[in-house]
Amino acid sequence: MILFPMTKANVGLSITRDSLCLATMKRGLGGIRCRHIAEQQLPPDMLRLSPTKLNISNQPEFSDYLRTLLKGVKQPQPVALSLPDLCGRTAILTFSNFPSKKSEQDSIVQWRFQQDMNLSTDKARFSYCIFPPSSKQPGPTHVLATAIQRDIIEQYEQVCLECGLLPHSVGLAGLDVFEFYRSQVLEFSRGSQPQIHDVSQECLFLYLADWGFSFMAFRQGYPVFARIKALPIPRPQREDSEESDESQRNTLEGRSASPFGQDRYSSTDSTNVANELVATLQYYFETLQPPRVEAASIPLYFAEGLRQGKTLFPEETRIQEMLRSSLSHPPNLTMTTFTDKLSPKIKKVMLDSVPQMASMSAVASVMVLS
């Protein structure tokens, strides 16, 4: 949702469960490049993510942490703000008859959202994306809609304004990242892996962050299912002993090593992610009964929004085994991680930074404004 008509933001600010992440971008004739990424950790319980209650428990202290993060950043500065998906509500609405006038569209989407989500329309800001039916295949109009309560979003805006940031846009992290990757989803599904189920038929997308995950399913290019799951994930812990010694040897020998290269999540964290992902997939496949193509795979695209996220995501074989034990007709999934698909320049800046892939939604929030 665009709040003020001003110069496009070159700074993205993502807010996660336990940190603030700032991405500074530069626009030029060659496109947008990532110049700098910084992170400021927050104390426990500074943020209490909720779609119904104010999120910031201590606003003056939160402002102090944001000012520390902004040292050296020119102000005032337009900013693209990316909030955890848990701060808002997301719904997929279908309409057999959808109006063509914008004012009528706003009214009917807000009315349906209020009916389906039990949310008063006068207390929230709405944003939605329309997926009209194909001219070759008539059907209902699909709408992917989001809403954030006004008092929640205004609290974040107020802090930004106090610190010299001018909110240009406000989005939810999972949707920002999906929008950033959407063209690549289409390219990978149809190009590099021709044996996979065509994305116009069915594809799945998962964004994993320290607050949980956002899962969406698409068929024939239309959103048909979405789930936002709260699943707090603690920061990975630094391993010591042999691996720390090896990291020191790498540094002495001149080989680059990420400051978080040896960090690991606990087996409990990995198990929780796997269980919740499988539960989501099981519900989706059992409830929506998607079409099946024999000997074809359904692509699941994974975007990480936290440090060392690939080490936390369960292996494809493990997910398949868990689905086979819980579904009578389990699908054949093929998983693709997007980290390796980023442009080399952006990837280098992100992975060399302290927050690493935790900066993904900050970068995406600016990139989707292009």
Summary of the structure (lengths in Angstrom):
residues: 370
radius of gyration: 20.9
end to end distance: 14.2
largest distance: 66.8
contacts: 1185
relative contact order: 0.17
helix: 37%
strand: 30%
